[in-house]
Amino acid sequence: MAGGCQVLSFDLPEHGDRRDEATLCKVQTCVAELAAVMRWARARWQSVSLFANSIGAYFSLMAYSGEPLEKAWFLSPLVDMRRMIENMMVGFGITEEQLRREQTIATPIGQTLYWDYYAYVIEHPVSKWTAPTEILYGGRDDTCGRGTVEAFASRFSCGLEIVPDGEHYFHTPEQLRVFEDWLNRTGFLSKTH
């Protein structure tokens, strides 16, 4: 229990304890898994809030757009998957036609591009998000551009705090202090005395 709340945490495919599973971390799979997690949580609690970071924020946007969440907190959120995929395609000289034809293309940075994933992202844009949301974003985050995060925050009336020296992964002692302070100020953690 943290701050009077029950905390439910799980790993996405290819992350944490699921790193060696055969299940791929594709949007279709993750949206289905997140929906199952929400059904489980709703069967036990009346009020549900969300904390998500990086790609987990994007999958949550897909899975929970119509979900009446009490509140959401996003750390270093990836909020525009289409833009990210297309930036990778341009950067590696991969055309849409090539991806469609080959279906799967490994990139030099260890990320694999999938046609079905890209098609899903195009067919399901983020068009609705009603949960009161707070965002913490690192000014040096090279995963999701600052303008993209600012546009998302503006469009969906989210609180946005930008940490000038923050990166995509908050990991230094100073970044972690800022992160904990943000959680306290935005109501995620209750202050203990």
C-alpha positions in Angstrom: 0.0 0.0 0.0 1.4 3.4 -1.0 -0.3 6.7 0.0 -3.5 4.8 0.9 -3.7 3.1 -2.5 -3.2 -0.4 -3.6 -0.5 -0.6 -6.3 -0.8 -3.1 -9.2 2.3 -3.4 -11.4 3.2 -5.6 -14.3 5.8 -6.0 -17.0 5.0 -5.5 -20.7 6.2 -8.3 -23.1 10.0 -8.1 -23.7 10.4 -6.0 -20.5 11.5 -6.8 -16.9 10.7 -10.4 -15.9 9.1 -11.0 -19.3 12.2 -10.2 -21.3 12.8 -13.8 -22.4 9.2 -14.6 -23.3 8.3 -15.3 -26.9 5.5 -12.7 -26.8 6.4 -9.6 -28.8 5.9 -6.1 -27.4 3.4 -5.1 -30.1 0.6 -2.6 -29.6 -2.1 -5.1 -30.4 -0.9 -7.5 -27.7 -0.2 -4.8 -25.1 -3.6 -3.2 -25.5 -5.3 -6.5 -25.0 -3.2 -7.2 -21.9 -3.8 -3.8 -20.4 -7.6 -4.2 -21.0 -7.4 -7.5 -19.0 -5.5 -5.8 -16.2 -8.1 -3.1 -16.1 -10.9 -5.6 -15.9 -9.1 -7.3 -13.0 -8.7 -4.0 -11.2 -12.2 -2.8 -11.8 -13.5 -6.1 -10.3 -11.7 -5.2 -7.1 -11.7 -1.4 -6.7 -14.2 1.4 -7.5 -11.5 4.0 -8.2 -8.6 3.4 -10.5 -5.7 5.7 -11.4 -2.8 5.1 -13.7 1.0 5.5 -13.7 2.7 4.8 -17.0 6.1 5.6 -18.5 7.6 5.6 -21.9 5.9 3.2 -24.3 3.6 2.1 -21.5 2.0 5.5 -21.7 1.3 5.1 -25.4 -0.2 1.6 -24.8 -2.3 3.0 -22.0 -3.6 5.8 -24.3 -4.7 3.1 -26.7 -6.2 0.8 -24.1 -7.8 3.3 -21.7 -9.1 6.2 -23.8 -12.7 5.5 -22.7 -11.8 4.4 -19.2 -13.0 6.7 -16.3 -9.7 7.0 -14.6 -9.5 9.1 -11.4 -6.1 10.4 -12.5 -3.1 9.5 -14.6 0.6 10.2 -14.3 3.0 9.9 -17.3 6.7 9.8 -17.0 8.6 10.4 -20.2 5.6 9.4 -22.2 5.7 8.3 -25.8 2.5 10.0 -27.0 2.8 9.8 -30.8 3.9 6.3 -31.9 3.2 7.0 -35.6 5.7 9.9 -35.6 8.3 7.8 -33.8 7.9 4.9 -36.2 8.0 7.2 -39.2 11.1 9.0 -37.9 12.8 5.6 -37.5 11.8 4.7 -41.1 13.2 8.0 -42.5 16.4 7.7 -40.4 17.1 4.2 -41.7 15.9 4.7 -45.2 12.9 2.4 -44.9 9.9 3.2 -47.1 6.3 2.4 -46.2 6.1 0.1 -49.3 9.2 -1.7 -48.2 7.8 -2.3 -44.7 4.5 -3.5 -46.1 6.3 -5.9 -48.5 8.8 -7.3 -46.0 6.4 -7.2 -43.0 9.3 -7.2 -40.5 12.5 -5.1 -40.7 15.2 -5.1 -38.1 17.0 -1.8 -37.6 20.7 -1.2 -36.7 19.6 0.0 -33.2 18.1 -3.3 -32.2 14.4 -2.2 -32.8 12.3 -4.2 -35.2 9.7 -2.5 -37.3 6.5 -4.5 -38.0 4.0 -3.7 -40.7 1.0 -4.8 -38.7 2.1 -2.7 -35.8 2.5 0.4 -38.0 -0.8 -0.2 -39.7 -2.6 -0.5 -36.3 -1.0 2.8 -35.2 -2.2 4.6 -38.3 -5.7 3.1 -38.0 -6.0 4.0 -34.2 -4.7 7.5 -33.6 -4.9 9.0 -30.1 -8.1 11.0 -30.4 -9.6 10.9 -26.9 -8.1 11.2 -23.5 -10.2 12.5 -20.6 -8.4 11.5 -17.5 -6.9 14.3 -15.5 -3.2 13.8 -16.3 0.2 15.0 -15.1 3.3 14.6 -17.2 6.9 14.7 -16.2 9.2 15.1 -19.2 13.0 15.4 -19.5 14.2 18.3 -21.7 16.9 16.1 -23.2 14.5 13.2 -24.0 15.4 12.1 -27.5 12.6 9.4 -27.6 9.6 11.7 -27.9 10.2 15.3 -29.0 9.3 18.1 -26.7 7.0 19.7 -29.2 5.1 16.5 -29.5 4.7 16.2 -25.7 3.7 19.9 -25.4 1.1 19.5 -28.1 -0.4 16.4 -26.4 -0.5 18.2 -23.1 -2.2 21.2 -24.6 -4.7 19.2 -26.6 -5.8 17.1 -23.6 -5.4 19.7 -20.9 -2.6 17.9 -19.0 -0.3 19.3 -16.5 3.3 19.3 -17.9 6.5 19.7 -16.0 9.7 19.8 -18.1 13.0 19.0 -16.3 15.6 20.8 -18.4 18.4 18.3 -17.7 16.2 15.3 -17.6 16.5 12.4 -20.0 14.1 9.8 -21.2 15.2 7.6 -18.3 15.2 9.4 -15.0 18.1 7.7 -13.2 20.5 10.1 -11.7 20.1 11.0 -8.0 19.1 14.5 -8.9 16.6 13.3 -11.5 15.1 10.8 -9.1 14.7 13.6 -6.5 12.8 15.7 -9.0 10.7 12.7 -9.9 9.8 12.0 -6.3 9.0 15.6 -5.6 6.8 15.7 -8.7 4.9 12.6 -7.5 4.4 14.3 -4.1 3.3 17.6 -5.6 0.8 16.0 -8.0 -0.8 13.8 -5.4 0.7 10.4 -6.3 2.5 10.0 -3.0 1.1 11.2 0.2 3.7 12.9 2.4 4.6 11.0 5.5 5.8 12.5 8.7 
